[in-house]
Amino acid sequence: MDPCVGPGIFVNKLIEFGIDSYQIFTYDINASIKGEIEKFGVSFKAQDTLIALYPDSYNEFDFIVGNPPYLNKASAYVRKNKVKLRKIYGKINAHETYAMFIVNSIWRLKEGGKLGFITSDSFLTLSTHKNLRRFILNNCVINEILLAPKNLFSSQNVSTSAAIIILTKCSGQKNKKIREKNIMRIIPRVNSEEDYRDPKIVNETEQKKYNSLPFNIFFIGVEEEIIELFENAPKLDNYLKGYIGMHTHNNRKYIAAIEETELAEVFKRRNKRISDPNRKYKIILKKDLESIRWKPYLKRGGAEQYYRPIIEALDWDEESKKNYDIPVNVPFEQEGIIISGVSSRLAARYMPKGCYWDSNKAIGFIIRDKTITTPYMLGLLNSSLYNYLAKGIINNTNSIQITGIQALPIISTDNETKIIVEKLVNEIIRNKEYNPNYDYTDHQKKIDDLIFDLYSNRFNFPLSLKKKLDKEFSIYRY
Ligand SMILES: C[S@@+](CC[C@H](N)C(=O)[O-])C[C@H]1O[C@@H](n2cnc3c(N)ncnc32)[C@H](O)[C@@H]1O
């Protein structure tokens, strides 16, 4: 069965390989391809496969193949069918059609039946797809996951990178052991389609390992020692707690730039073009921050680490405050750490006492366990190892969530490492206070080495991992 047959590329191949056409069932939402497909002598029905689910659609097919459409929640199709799709797939994922096709086809498979799809590879790692991954783990044996060549579909203007996934339906509590003990073939990205049959690297991994990383990430090519670290070390949330910040609903009205910052210069230039005094951008003096009328405000993401001058202030007038959404139970004004929620790398900065933060691109964190100091935590989070854990493994997009940070592993440090890291971090901060462009590469190299050695002593990291961190996850990688 092909649930979204399109021009029939798979049908053509199946017939070429000797499958009887009367055994092949095809569907597509696009009725106009009926004539083309029926020429193959196979059954065709025009239907919206995602929505046309009836009691007898379940457990019906022995084999399902497909290249499901990749439409996201902004697409006309998903928007139009939102209510219906949410009703059917809402518990798993009602945002991306390819994810819904995976679920839909697993439902349609007989027990023991096999599914082979080529889809976007983003469901393997993105935290938004964790329920899909759990659904697969609870209902299937994963036979193989192969990362298809980069730019496979670029001739069709499709930029998402693809994965091929082969599953066997094996559901229910009674089959849990079989699923967990299953050995999966995991194949890192191949160079060309020629490599599909006989790929150069095939990693064999027990399926239960897909419970080891946070959010059941379907990892590919992550070192065994790193998996062990995630399995055995306590989570960062025992030591550091993140909080979503506040909303002013009108930043132009309530947020001012602080005099002598770049932002103040930008505001001055803009204000020259604005005649209405009520619409002008606000600029305050540095000393105004000492009054009760203004609070330092953090609302920016980006890759900057350790320290960044505060450039914005929040209007703390009683009347203004009434307009804000300020979450309760968030320990604003405490000393802590700001982590960029949107950034190409993991970036943590010192947050002095007294600050408020926004709910969007900057996330405030407070240290829970006083045995860990702020400078040590900054060194740890800004190290190449943690950049790899957070951005290379947990979330390889530009955004990172509180749950992702808190799910990172952490081990205890020895006194010597702690003291040296703290000293290096304090020096970076002091130098950046004088010169925001201060080049701290040498300090960073030392921090990266110290953190790597500390973790390597416990988990026997291979030297190849250090090379990978230096080359792909350090600030001096270029
Ligand atoms: C990426 S194409 C795959 C076609 C074919 N398998 C191939 O490889 O050439 C996706 C097909 O899905 C169909 N389609 C999109 N949404 C659908 C839906 N909800 N139900 C059934 N078919 C759908 C489209 O009409 C299109 O033909």
The ligand as an ORCA input file, in Angstrom:
! r2SCAN-3c Opt
* xyz 0 1
  C       5.865     13.837     -1.867
  S       4.581     13.172     -2.841
  C       5.013     11.488     -2.898
  C       4.629     10.813     -4.126
  C       5.324      9.491     -4.456
  N       5.297      8.540     -3.393
  C       6.718      9.743     -4.959
  O       7.672      9.397     -4.315
  O       6.829     10.296     -6.039
  C       3.280     13.326     -1.831
  C       1.917     12.991     -2.397
  O       1.058     13.047     -1.293
  C      -0.220     13.456     -1.737
  N      -0.947     13.913     -0.554
  C      -0.768     15.054      0.138
  N      -1.590     15.090      1.202
  C      -2.307     13.942      1.188
  C      -3.322     13.403      2.018
  N      -3.739     14.066      3.098
  N      -3.833     12.203      1.706
  C      -3.389     11.522      0.619
  N      -2.444     11.993     -0.202
  C      -1.896     13.195      0.081
  C       0.097     14.520     -2.760
  O      -1.002     14.700     -3.650
  C       1.345     13.931     -3.441
  O       0.973     13.204     -4.564
*
